[in-house]
Amino acid sequence: MSTLQEHLDDLAPAQAIKTLATTLAAETAVESDRQEQYVSLRPSMEGAVAVYLHRTWISIAVEPDDAASIAARLPGATVHPKTPATTYLHLTAEALAGAPDAALSVAREAVVWRAAGPRSSVGASSAKKVAELVATCPSHWMALLPSGACPVCG
């Protein structure tokens, strides 16, 4: 399994982006995943992505209702609604370099928010279905009929 440092070395982002990622990883529990155009950071591989790192900009996941007030804390941030449940704040490497502490704070908040939220649905369609438990008769260990009766003892 690759490490965040390997992912960052492969992506070769601007220094401000690299610093944000390594600082965030040192302060919070995040998993990284390398894709062709970015590195994603999430609280776990099942959790939703909190931060996308591109070579020259980042996207931080925020709740749509809070996006405008959070963006006001980050000079140069732009608001990009993605879904009814998630909006992303985009921040260039230059804007990030101008407000690294504020951006790190927002990224930390995103990791906490994503850790508390639903698991990622990415790849869910390929996941194996878990068999449902079947009600059984405690005496005969037979599956109960749809009526709830045992086929042996009724």
Secondary structure, DSSP 8 states (H G I E B T S, - for coil): ---HHHHHHHH---HHHHHHHHHHHHHS--EEEE-SS-EEEESSTTB---EEE-SSEEEEEE-GGGHHHHHHTSTT-EEEEEETTEEEEEEEHHHHHHSHHHHHHHHHHHHHHHHHS-B--TTGGGS--------B-TTT--B--TTS--TTT-
